[in-house]
């Protein structure tokens, strides 16, 4: 769901316990088995084996104003992001005497928009559904009393579906999938008894869709179906976090993440028909971005911990290439959360996140070669994200 992502279409809903502090310090704080994703090196700090299951529910809204152009008689309802669930699951072995292992399954990237069938700008995009599900086996090792390291190869399944209506009343559809491979590397340091630091590198992943399909492309001879090939690279990122025990009950957190979205410059689609290849290929020219977060967690008593956080994320989408598929802007985020111990070995976590984006002006000049009409509109996006998580220790 694009409006709930961590810049571009990177998802940020892997850990509900970390979401309570707007993900501030998630690579430094040791929370539960979601640490397998947050920072694989920090698994050494989990003394017990444990399982964590999480789900986030995303309710996003778009307000579309200042509309001009598009197909005659078109509408702009603004309800473009369907309600979406983002699940994840983790297992950590706990400390095995200087080393630990774990496994994670989570959504790493996602984009979902779906306009009404009469949308005025549907020549530029009707439905978009791109998702990457990741499985990550992980090992960590205690190097010294202060420093531990961890590494996890990632197996990533990309599925993509994009459609648009060129004005013929029939959607042109592009669909494909591929497996890609990468890795996550983490370092965790206990700087003092009160302060912990973490650093995580998540690698880029290359995808080659060699057996995609383009359906219903209009030609003078009728609708044409052809095979298609394309390449896509999801970006690497580097995240730094700090967590400090301010008092026996209160911990403060800070985090910063850099993402190399400049890897996404274009989507070049190859087909047996050059005119189709040209019509469905797109330029992006995205830029690298930063995100920053700060948060606090407070143990109210032995059972209840409350959390809060603030964050800002830059959008990688430049004004020149802003599209109806991802009309995303820089965003401000506020989060609240809580963790409650049901028993000494089981915990349930809740989070609520509200984000709002700056207004963005989509201005598409039209294309005589593909008969696309000019379209312009102003988008204002907001989202509420509700998280629920359960952890069982053994």
Secondary structure as UniProt FT lines:
FT   HELIX           2..4
FT   TURN            8..9
FT   STRAND          10..11
FT   HELIX           16..19
FT   TURN            20..28
FT   TURN            33..34
FT   HELIX           35..38
FT   HELIX           40..45
FT   STRAND          50..69
FT   TURN            72..73
FT   STRAND          84..92
FT   STRAND          99..114
FT   TURN            117..118
FT   TURN            120..124
FT   STRAND          127..142
FT   STRAND          147..165
FT   STRAND          171..190
FT   STRAND          195..202
FT   STRAND          205..219
FT   TURN            220..221
FT   STRAND          222..234
FT   STRAND          237..245
FT   STRAND          250..259
FT   HELIX           261..263
FT   STRAND          266..267
FT   STRAND          269..271
FT   HELIX           274..280
FT   STRAND          282..283
FT   STRAND          289..299
FT   STRAND          304..313
FT   HELIX           319..321
FT   STRAND          331..343
FT   TURN            344..345
FT   STRAND          346..357
FT   STRAND          360..364
FT   TURN            368..371
FT   STRAND          375..393
//
